[in-house]
Amino acid sequence: MKTTLDLDDELLERAMALAAREGRSLTALVEDGLRLRVRRLGTGKVVEPEIAVYEGRGGLVPGVDPLSNRSLEHAADDDA
């Protein structure tokens, strides 16, 4: 459905910049915000947004222990 909204200029600029950074349309950003707000009002609870999960390939360089701060720091210092 099409509608017309009067929005604060600064808010609109910030929303447009956020949508551009995320590679999304302003419409999608506004819809997500409205869904979150309606959900909160409907249940009386705060609904946590979904966490983005990277499902690509790759990972740590062989030999780096992800449970060791020292190993991670050492890997970060390498110029690899």
Secondary structure, 3 states (H helix, E strand, C coil): CCCCCCCCHHHHHHHHHHHHHCCCCHHHHHHHHHHHHHHHHHHCCCCCCCCCCCCCCCCCCCCCCCCCHHHHHHHHHCCC
